[in-house]
């Protein structure tokens, strides 16, 4: 006795890739690994302050969820961990949401949302600073395999005027092979 199995296939089979590879989901792949970070941060924000503090830090980044997310911490020698950034990509709207968690309070801050265009990442969102509403902007620029630049700015007038208050210049550490 012969048994015949019939499988019903759709009339058209979609063999296209799940994503086109250029939708933005890999824009933050550079963050993975160790970075040395030179920081400049305004001592007082939104107070016409021109005094900056400088400090060095180390950042370790990792990709999450197959590249749809990533994280990095920011650690200084004297203060330990300052905080952690979490980033998640939404394939439907092709936008990144970036969240910051400070070691000082452990609270997930409201996200800044945006994308990369022509090698520059621009991300904005609403938040508060010392009890007053602000617009927050993160900018990622000058990204190469060995370096990157990040800037944070606040606006108290809905984005008409911006005050840059934190700048990080990232560089890959120079590893030296020990010769025996």
C-alpha positions in Angstrom: 0.0 0.0 0.0 1.3 3.4 -1.0 0.6 6.4 1.0 0.7 9.8 -0.7 1.4 12.9 1.3 0.4 16.2 -0.1 1.8 19.4 1.3 0.0 22.6 0.6 2.4 25.4 -0.2 1.6 29.1 -0.7 1.3 30.1 -4.3 4.2 32.5 -3.8 7.0 31.9 -1.4 8.7 35.0 0.0 12.4 34.2 0.2 13.5 37.8 0.8 15.7 38.4 3.8 14.1 39.4 7.0 15.8 42.8 6.8 17.8 44.6 4.2 20.9 45.1 6.3 20.8 48.8 6.0 17.8 49.6 8.2 19.9 50.9 11.0 20.0 47.9 13.3 23.8 47.7 13.1 24.6 51.4 13.5 25.7 50.9 17.1 27.8 47.7 16.5 30.9 49.9 17.0 30.1 50.2 20.7 31.0 46.6 21.4 34.3 46.0 23.2 36.5 48.2 25.4 36.9 52.0 25.0 39.0 54.5 26.9 36.9 57.6 27.4 38.1 61.2 27.9 35.2 63.2 29.5 34.6 66.9 29.7 31.5 67.8 31.6 30.0 71.2 32.6 30.1 71.7 36.4 26.6 73.3 36.3 24.0 72.9 33.6 21.7 75.5 32.2 23.2 78.2 34.4 25.6 79.9 31.9 28.4 78.0 33.5 31.7 77.9 31.6 33.7 75.7 34.1 34.3 72.2 32.9 35.5 69.2 34.8 37.6 66.6 33.0 38.0 62.9 33.9 39.0 59.6 32.3 36.9 56.5 32.3 36.7 53.0 30.7 33.6 51.8 28.9 32.8 48.2 28.1 30.1 47.6 25.5 28.2 44.5 24.4 25.7 43.7 21.8 22.3 42.2 22.9 19.4 40.5 21.2 21.4 39.7 18.1 22.3 43.4 17.6 18.8 44.8 18.2 20.2 46.1 21.5 23.4 47.0 23.2 24.7 48.2 26.5 27.8 49.9 27.9 28.9 50.9 31.4 31.0 53.9 32.2 33.6 53.4 35.0 36.1 55.8 36.5 39.0 54.9 38.7 38.0 57.1 41.6 34.2 57.0 41.5 33.7 53.5 40.2 30.7 52.9 37.9 29.0 56.2 36.9 26.2 54.6 35.0 25.0 52.4 32.1 23.5 53.1 28.7 21.0 50.7 27.2 20.0 51.0 23.5 17.3 49.2 21.6 16.4 49.3 17.9 12.8 49.2 16.7 12.9 47.6 13.2 9.3 48.8 12.4 10.2 52.6 12.7 13.9 52.1 12.3 14.7 54.2 15.3 17.0 53.7 18.3 15.8 54.4 21.9 18.7 55.1 24.3 18.2 54.9 28.0 20.6 56.0 30.8 20.8 54.6 34.3 22.9 56.5 36.8 24.6 54.7 39.6 23.5 57.6 41.9 19.8 56.7 41.8 19.4 53.4 39.7 16.5 54.9 37.8 16.0 54.3 34.1 15.8 57.8 32.5 13.4 58.7 29.7 14.8 57.7 26.4 16.3 59.8 23.6 15.1 58.5 20.2 16.6 58.9 16.8 18.8 57.4 14.1 22.0 57.8 12.1 22.2 59.7 8.8 25.4 60.4 6.9 27.6 59.0 9.7 26.0 61.2 12.4 23.6 59.9 15.1 21.1 62.3 16.5 18.8 61.3 19.4 16.4 63.6 21.2 13.9 63.3 24.1 12.1 65.0 26.9 13.4 64.9 30.5 13.8 67.1 33.6 16.9 68.6 35.1 16.7 69.9 38.7 13.0 69.8 38.5 12.6 71.8 35.2 11.6 70.3 31.9 14.3 70.0 29.3 14.9 68.7 25.8 17.9 66.3 25.7 20.0 65.6 22.6 22.7 63.0 22.1 25.0 63.3 19.1 27.4 60.5 17.9 30.0 61.7 15.4 33.5 60.9 14.1 32.9 57.2 14.3 35.8 55.0 13.1 37.0 51.5 14.2 39.4 53.2 16.7 37.5 56.3 17.9 34.1 58.0 18.3 32.7 61.2 19.8 29.5 61.6 21.9 27.9 64.9 23.1 25.0 65.6 25.3 23.1 68.9 25.2 20.1 70.3 27.0 17.6 72.8 25.8 15.3 74.7 28.2 13.3 76.3 25.3 12.0 73.3 23.4 15.1 72.9 21.1 15.6 76.5 19.9 18.9 76.9 21.8 21.2 74.1 23.0 23.9 74.0 25.7 26.4 71.2 25.3 27.1 69.9 28.8 29.0 66.6 28.4 31.5 65.5 25.7 33.1 62.1 25.5 36.0 61.2 23.2 36.3 57.5 22.9 39.5 55.6 21.8 40.3 52.0 21.6 43.0 50.9 24.0 46.4 50.1 22.4 47.1 46.5 23.3 50.7 45.3 23.1 51.6 41.7 22.5 54.1 40.5 25.1 57.2 39.0 23.5 58.9 36.1 25.3 
